């Protein structure tokens, strides 16, 4: 009915109902005779664990995609009789002599609702159907709100720490400015997510860091002087990248959602950007653009913590965002302002529109961010939060490499252009170069 066998769902729900403090979470790869991280060259880290991203070849049930308050659990192999699933919990059978409990049924309904994007009204109709066809003694919840309550009450993990409802204009819980600009900020438990990731990937992270530090060619942040100097200063550091972006869920709605997420930089790239390994720190939902000072004051600022006998110190080394979000975070004027580049001091010129003439790039003086000059409007919230400011604010590869300036430059070089109108010749790719580019870009 829900796309999975009863046996599989019983195993999954039993894991959900285990007490977190009473269970020992093992490393995914803990066989002394086998380690997925052994004998890897740098290129291998990019391509491994492909099977985990292919739902057709792996029946791993990603709980995190179904429940906002449950971290991705492993697909443990259980051999106990299905009748013993209820254990010592307070669950009751869905109806007389039923194998499933009311809790398991509620979790299955919530999984179905989220997988298929069903509305509350649709789920209420589904529940009515179940109540009508099951025996009269059934414990089918009356409404979807009741389903949510059952799941939240019986799930051992709760990622959501705070649900802050406030006015985005005055930043007060009860509006005092008269705008009544209702907004929501969700704050998530970062440490709980970290512990889950470390319990699974600590050995792989250690192996990857050591391997990357042996490399001299640039392949990851580990080859940078920035990373290596920070590691010397903080040998027990746990390095992170911060990412944020915003967007609307509907064409007509005025609200925007802005997630603030973290990536563990010591994970190999293939694992680093896997959905179930993304750490959710916060979520801004409002008609207004994010107030970063307000957001970072409310977020869980975890600096040190201990896990499995090791001390960790969290360090934010990178911030990645598209241009509008980046300018907002840096408290700079937006593009195309006259002094909008955070890397160099190029100044735009106006001729019907702002354009940027060719000029040798001269790095921007970092003091402009302190003095609030040359396009900097105020103090950035990142100054006290990333290890190197503004050096830790990195280029957004999607918009600034795959698309954007690089694409524009290639088009200009193919068509040909003049840097100086007094010069007759064009700066242009020759035919051999165009042919080579065409071969490289043909899939």
C-alpha positions as CSV (number, residue, x, y, z in Angstrom):
1,X,0.0,0.0,0.0
2,X,2.8,2.4,0.9
3,X,5.3,1.1,-1.7
4,X,7.2,-1.0,0.9
5,X,6.7,-4.5,2.4
6,X,5.2,-4.8,5.9
7,X,8.4,-6.5,7.0
8,X,10.5,-3.5,5.9
9,X,8.2,-1.0,7.5
10,X,8.1,-3.0,10.8
11,X,11.9,-2.9,10.9
12,X,12.0,0.8,10.2
13,X,9.4,1.7,12.7
14,X,11.1,-0.4,15.4
15,X,14.2,1.6,14.9
16,X,12.2,4.8,15.3
17,X,10.8,3.6,18.6
18,X,14.2,2.7,20.1
19,X,15.3,4.8,22.9
20,X,18.3,6.9,21.7
21,X,20.1,6.7,25.0
22,X,19.8,3.0,25.3
23,X,21.1,2.1,21.9
24,X,24.6,2.1,20.6
25,X,25.0,3.4,17.1
26,X,27.7,1.5,15.2
27,X,29.9,2.8,12.4
28,X,28.5,1.9,9.0
29,X,31.9,0.4,8.0
30,X,33.3,-1.2,11.1
31,X,34.8,-4.5,9.9
32,X,38.5,-4.6,10.7
33,X,39.1,-6.5,7.5
34,X,37.2,-4.1,5.2
35,X,37.0,-0.3,5.0
36,X,35.3,1.5,2.2
37,X,37.9,4.3,2.8
38,X,40.9,2.1,2.4
39,X,43.2,2.4,-0.7
40,X,41.3,5.3,-2.2
41,X,42.9,7.7,-4.6
42,X,41.5,11.3,-4.8
43,X,39.3,10.6,-7.8
44,X,37.6,7.6,-6.1
45,X,36.1,9.7,-3.4
46,X,34.1,11.6,-6.0
47,X,32.3,8.4,-7.4
48,X,31.9,6.0,-4.5
49,X,28.7,4.9,-2.9
50,X,26.7,5.4,-6.1
51,X,24.3,2.7,-5.0
52,X,23.1,4.8,-2.1
53,X,21.7,7.4,-4.5
54,X,19.9,4.9,-6.7
55,X,16.5,4.0,-5.2
56,X,16.1,1.1,-7.7
57,X,19.2,-0.7,-6.4
58,X,19.0,0.1,-2.7
59,X,16.0,-0.2,-0.4
60,X,17.5,2.2,2.1
61,X,14.6,4.0,3.7
62,X,15.5,7.7,4.1
63,X,13.5,8.6,7.2
64,X,14.7,12.2,7.0
65,X,12.8,12.7,3.7
66,X,9.6,11.6,5.5
67,X,9.9,13.0,9.0
68,X,11.2,16.5,9.7
69,X,12.2,15.5,13.3
70,X,13.9,12.1,12.6
71,X,17.5,11.7,11.4
72,X,18.3,9.2,8.6
73,X,18.6,5.8,10.3
74,X,20.4,2.8,9.0
75,X,18.6,-0.2,7.5
76,X,19.4,-2.7,10.2
77,X,18.7,-6.3,9.6
78,X,16.2,-7.6,12.3
79,X,15.2,-11.2,12.7
80,X,12.8,-10.8,15.6
81,X,9.2,-11.9,15.1
82,X,6.9,-9.2,13.9
83,X,4.7,-9.8,16.8
84,X,7.4,-8.6,19.2
85,X,7.8,-5.2,17.5
86,X,5.6,-3.5,20.1
87,X,8.0,-4.4,22.9
88,X,7.6,-2.3,26.1
89,X,6.0,0.7,24.4
90,X,2.5,2.0,25.0
91,X,1.4,1.3,21.4
92,X,-1.8,-0.5,20.9
93,X,-2.8,-2.7,17.9
94,X,-4.6,-0.7,15.1
95,X,-7.5,-3.1,15.6
96,X,-8.0,-6.5,17.3
97,X,-5.3,-9.0,16.4
98,X,-3.6,-6.5,14.0
99,X,0.1,-6.7,13.4
100,X,0.6,-3.0,13.0
101,X,0.1,-0.5,15.8
102,X,-1.7,2.8,15.7
103,X,1.7,4.5,15.9
104,X,3.1,2.6,12.9
105,X,0.0,3.2,10.9
106,X,0.3,7.0,11.6
107,X,3.9,7.0,10.6
108,X,3.0,5.2,7.4
109,X,0.3,7.7,6.6
110,X,2.7,10.6,7.2
111,X,5.3,9.0,4.9
112,X,2.6,8.6,2.2
113,X,1.5,12.2,2.6
114,X,5.0,13.6,2.3
115,X,6.1,11.3,-0.5
116,X,3.1,12.1,-2.7
117,X,2.6,15.8,-1.5
118,X,-1.0,15.1,-0.4
119,X,-3.0,17.9,1.2
120,X,-4.4,17.7,4.7
121,X,-7.9,17.4,3.3
122,X,-6.9,14.4,1.1
123,X,-5.3,12.6,4.0
124,X,-8.5,13.2,6.1
125,X,-10.4,11.4,3.2
126,X,-7.9,8.6,3.2
127,X,-8.3,8.2,7.0
128,X,-12.1,8.1,6.6
129,X,-11.8,5.2,4.1
130,X,-9.6,3.2,6.5
131,X,-12.0,3.8,9.3
132,X,-14.9,2.5,7.2
133,X,-13.3,-0.7,5.9
134,X,-11.4,-1.8,9.0
135,X,-13.1,-3.5,11.9
136,X,-15.2,-1.3,14.1
137,X,-12.6,-1.6,16.9
138,X,-10.0,0.2,14.8
139,X,-7.9,3.0,16.2
140,X,-7.5,4.9,13.0
141,X,-6.8,8.6,13.9
142,X,-9.8,10.9,13.1
143,X,-7.7,13.7,11.4
144,X,-4.3,14.3,9.9
145,X,-3.6,16.7,12.8
146,X,-4.1,13.7,15.1
147,X,-1.6,11.7,13.0
148,X,1.0,14.5,13.4
149,X,0.5,14.5,17.1
150,X,1.0,10.7,17.4
151,X,4.1,10.8,15.3
152,X,5.7,13.7,17.2
153,X,4.8,12.1,20.5
154,X,6.3,8.7,19.7
155,X,9.4,9.7,17.7
156,X,12.6,9.6,19.8
157,X,14.3,12.3,17.8
158,X,13.2,15.9,17.5
159,X,15.4,18.1,15.3
160,X,13.2,21.2,15.9
161,X,14.5,23.2,18.9
162,X,12.5,26.4,18.4
163,X,9.6,27.6,16.4
164,X,9.9,31.4,16.5
165,X,6.9,33.4,15.2
166,X,7.5,37.1,15.0
167,X,6.9,40.4,13.1
168,X,9.7,40.7,10.5
169,X,9.4,44.5,10.7
170,X,9.9,45.1,14.5
171,X,11.4,41.6,15.3
172,X,8.9,41.3,18.2
173,X,6.8,38.2,19.1
174,X,3.9,40.6,19.5
175,X,4.0,43.3,16.8
176,X,4.5,46.9,18.2
177,X,5.1,48.6,14.8
178,X,1.6,48.0,13.3
179,X,3.0,46.2,10.2
180,X,2.0,42.8,11.5
181,X,4.5,41.2,9.1
182,X,4.1,37.7,10.4
183,X,7.2,35.5,9.8
184,X,8.6,32.2,11.1
185,X,12.1,31.1,12.0
186,X,12.8,27.4,12.7
187,X,15.9,26.5,14.7
188,X,17.2,22.9,14.5
189,X,19.3,20.8,16.8
190,X,22.8,20.8,15.1
191,X,24.5,18.7,17.7
192,X,22.0,15.8,17.3
193,X,22.6,15.8,13.5
194,X,26.4,15.9,14.0
195,X,26.4,13.0,16.4
196,X,24.4,10.9,13.9
197,X,26.9,11.8,11.1
198,X,30.0,11.2,13.2
199,X,28.7,7.8,14.3
200,X,28.5,6.7,10.7
201,X,31.4,8.5,9.0
202,X,34.1,9.4,11.5
203,X,36.6,6.8,10.1
204,X,35.9,7.9,6.5
205,X,36.3,11.6,7.5
206,X,39.7,10.9,9.2
207,X,40.8,8.9,6.2
208,X,39.8,11.5,3.7
209,X,41.4,14.4,5.6
210,X,44.7,12.5,5.8
211,X,44.7,11.5,2.2
212,X,43.8,15.1,1.0
213,X,46.6,16.6,3.1
214,X,49.1,14.4,1.3
215,X,48.0,15.9,-2.0
216,X,49.6,19.0,-3.5
217,X,47.3,19.6,-6.6
218,X,44.2,21.5,-5.8
219,X,41.2,19.2,-5.5
220,X,39.5,20.3,-2.4
221,X,39.7,22.9,0.4
222,X,42.3,20.6,2.1
223,X,45.0,21.7,-0.3
224,X,44.6,25.4,0.6
225,X,46.9,27.3,2.9
226,X,43.7,28.5,4.7
227,X,42.6,25.0,5.7
228,X,46.1,23.9,6.7
229,X,46.8,26.9,8.8
230,X,43.5,26.6,10.6
231,X,44.1,22.9,11.2
232,X,47.5,23.7,12.8
233,X,45.8,26.3,15.0
234,X,42.9,23.9,15.9
235,X,43.9,20.3,15.5
236,X,40.6,19.1,16.8
237,X,38.5,21.3,14.4
238,X,35.4,20.1,12.6
239,X,35.3,22.3,9.5
240,X,32.0,23.4,7.9
241,X,30.6,25.3,5.0
242,X,27.5,27.4,5.4
243,X,25.0,27.6,2.5
244,X,21.8,29.5,2.0
245,X,19.5,30.5,-0.8
246,X,15.9,31.7,-1.0
247,X,12.9,31.0,-3.2
248,X,9.1,31.1,-3.5
249,X,7.0,28.0,-3.4
250,X,4.3,29.4,-5.5
251,X,4.1,31.9,-8.4
252,X,1.5,34.1,-6.6
253,X,2.6,33.9,-3.0
254,X,4.7,36.6,-1.5
255,X,6.5,34.4,1.1
256,X,10.0,33.2,0.6
257,X,11.8,30.3,2.3
258,X,15.5,30.5,3.2
259,X,17.1,27.4,4.6
260,X,20.5,27.8,6.4
261,X,22.4,24.5,6.1
262,X,25.8,23.2,6.9
263,X,28.2,20.8,5.1
264,X,30.9,18.8,6.7
265,X,34.0,19.6,4.7
266,X,35.9,16.5,5.8
267,X,33.4,14.3,4.1
268,X,34.3,13.2,0.6
269,X,32.3,15.3,-1.9
270,X,30.0,12.4,-2.9
271,X,28.9,12.1,0.7
272,X,29.3,15.8,1.6
273,X,26.4,16.8,-0.7
274,X,24.2,13.8,-0.2
275,X,20.8,15.0,1.0
276,X,20.7,12.9,4.1
277,X,24.1,14.3,5.2
278,X,23.1,17.9,5.0
279,X,22.9,19.5,8.5
280,X,19.9,21.8,8.9
281,X,20.6,24.8,11.1
282,X,17.6,27.1,10.5
283,X,14.8,28.1,8.2
284,X,13.5,31.6,7.5
285,X,10.0,32.0,6.1
286,X,8.7,35.5,5.5
287,X,7.7,38.1,2.9
288,X,10.8,40.0,3.8
289,X,14.4,39.2,3.0
290,X,16.3,37.5,5.8
291,X,17.6,39.6,8.7
292,X,20.9,37.8,9.2
293,X,21.7,39.4,12.5
294,X,18.4,38.2,13.9
295,X,18.8,34.7,12.4
296,X,22.4,34.1,13.6
297,X,21.5,35.3,17.1
298,X,18.8,32.7,17.3
299,X,20.6,29.8,15.7
300,X,22.2,27.1,17.8
301,X,25.8,28.4,18.1
302,X,27.5,25.2,18.9
303,X,31.3,25.8,19.4
304,X,32.6,22.8,21.2
305,X,31.2,19.4,22.0
306,X,32.3,15.9,22.9
307,X,31.4,12.6,21.2
308,X,32.7,9.1,21.5
309,X,35.6,10.3,23.7
310,X,36.7,13.0,21.3
311,X,36.6,16.7,21.7
312,X,35.6,18.8,18.7
313,X,35.8,22.5,17.9
314,X,33.4,23.6,15.2
315,X,34.9,26.0,12.6
316,X,33.1,27.7,9.8
317,X,35.6,27.9,6.9
318,X,33.3,28.7,4.0
319,X,30.1,30.5,3.1
320,X,28.5,29.8,-0.2
321,X,25.5,31.7,-1.6
322,X,24.3,33.1,-4.9
323,X,25.0,36.7,-5.7
324,X,21.9,38.3,-4.1
325,X,22.2,36.2,-0.9
326,X,25.9,36.8,-0.8
327,X,25.6,40.6,-1.1
328,X,23.0,40.5,1.6
329,X,25.2,38.4,3.9
330,X,28.2,40.7,3.3
331,X,26.0,43.8,3.8
332,X,27.0,45.1,0.4
333,X,25.1,46.9,-2.4
334,X,23.6,44.5,-4.8
335,X,24.6,43.9,-8.4
336,X,24.9,45.9,-10.6
337,X,26.0,48.6,-8.2
338,X,29.1,50.7,-8.9
339,X,31.3,48.9,-6.2
340,X,29.5,45.5,-6.0
341,X,32.5,43.1,-6.3
342,X,33.6,41.7,-3.0
343,X,36.9,40.4,-4.5
344,X,38.3,43.4,-6.3
345,X,38.0,47.1,-6.4
346,X,36.6,47.5,-9.9
347,X,34.2,50.4,-10.3
348,X,31.3,50.3,-12.7
349,X,30.5,53.0,-15.2
350,X,27.1,54.3,-16.3
351,X,26.1,54.6,-20.0
352,X,22.4,53.8,-20.1
353,X,23.1,51.0,-17.7
354,X,26.0,50.1,-15.3
355,X,28.7,48.2,-17.0
356,X,32.2,47.2,-15.9
357,X,35.1,48.0,-18.3
358,X,38.1,45.8,-18.6
359,X,40.7,46.6,-16.0
360,X,43.5,44.7,-14.3
361,X,42.0,43.1,-11.2
362,X,43.2,44.7,-7.9
363,X,42.2,42.9,-4.8
364,X,39.7,44.7,-2.6
365,X,41.1,46.0,0.7
366,X,39.6,44.0,3.5
367,X,39.4,47.2,5.6
368,X,36.5,48.4,3.4
369,X,34.3,45.9,5.2
370,X,35.4,47.4,8.5
371,X,35.2,51.0,7.4
372,X,32.0,50.4,5.4
373,X,33.2,52.1,2.3
374,X,33.3,51.2,-1.5
375,X,29.9,49.6,-1.6
376,X,29.8,48.1,1.9
377,X,26.7,49.3,3.7
378,X,27.4,48.1,7.2
379,X,29.0,45.4,9.4
380,X,28.5,41.9,8.2
381,X,27.1,39.2,10.5
382,X,29.8,36.9,9.1
383,X,32.8,38.8,10.5
384,X,32.5,37.0,13.9
385,X,31.4,33.7,12.6
386,X,33.8,32.5,9.8
387,X,37.5,31.9,10.4
388,X,38.6,34.2,7.6
389,X,36.6,37.2,6.6
390,X,35.9,38.0,3.8
391,X,38.3,35.3,2.4
392,X,36.0,32.5,3.6
393,X,33.1,33.8,1.4
394,X,33.7,31.7,-1.8
395,X,32.4,31.8,-5.3
396,X,29.1,30.1,-6.0
397,X,30.1,27.6,-8.7
398,X,26.7,27.1,-10.1
399,X,26.0,30.8,-10.9
400,X,29.6,32.1,-11.3
401,X,31.3,29.3,-13.1
402,X,28.9,26.9,-14.8
403,X,26.7,29.9,-15.6
404,X,27.4,33.6,-15.5
405,X,30.8,35.3,-16.2
406,X,32.5,32.2,-17.5
407,X,29.7,31.5,-19.9
408,X,29.6,35.2,-21.0
409,X,33.4,35.3,-21.6
410,X,33.3,32.1,-23.7
411,X,30.5,33.6,-25.8
412,X,32.5,36.8,-26.3
413,X,35.6,34.9,-27.2
414,X,33.8,32.8,-29.8
415,X,32.1,35.8,-31.4
416,X,35.2,38.1,-31.0
417,X,35.5,41.5,-29.4
418,X,37.7,44.5,-29.1
419,X,39.1,45.7,-25.8
420,X,40.2,48.9,-27.4
421,X,38.1,50.4,-30.3
422,X,41.2,51.9,-31.8
423,X,42.6,48.4,-32.4
424,X,41.4,46.8,-35.6
425,X,42.0,43.2,-34.7
426,X,39.5,41.1,-32.7
427,X,40.3,39.0,-29.6
428,X,38.8,35.7,-30.6
429,X,39.2,32.0,-30.3
430,X,40.7,30.4,-33.4
431,X,38.9,27.5,-35.1
432,X,41.1,24.9,-33.5
433,X,40.2,26.2,-30.1
434,X,36.4,26.2,-30.9
435,X,36.6,22.6,-32.2
436,X,38.4,21.6,-29.0
437,X,35.8,23.3,-26.8
438,X,33.0,21.6,-28.8
439,X,34.6,18.2,-28.2
440,X,34.9,18.9,-24.5
441,X,31.3,20.0,-24.2
442,X,29.8,17.2,-26.2
443,X,28.3,14.5,-24.0
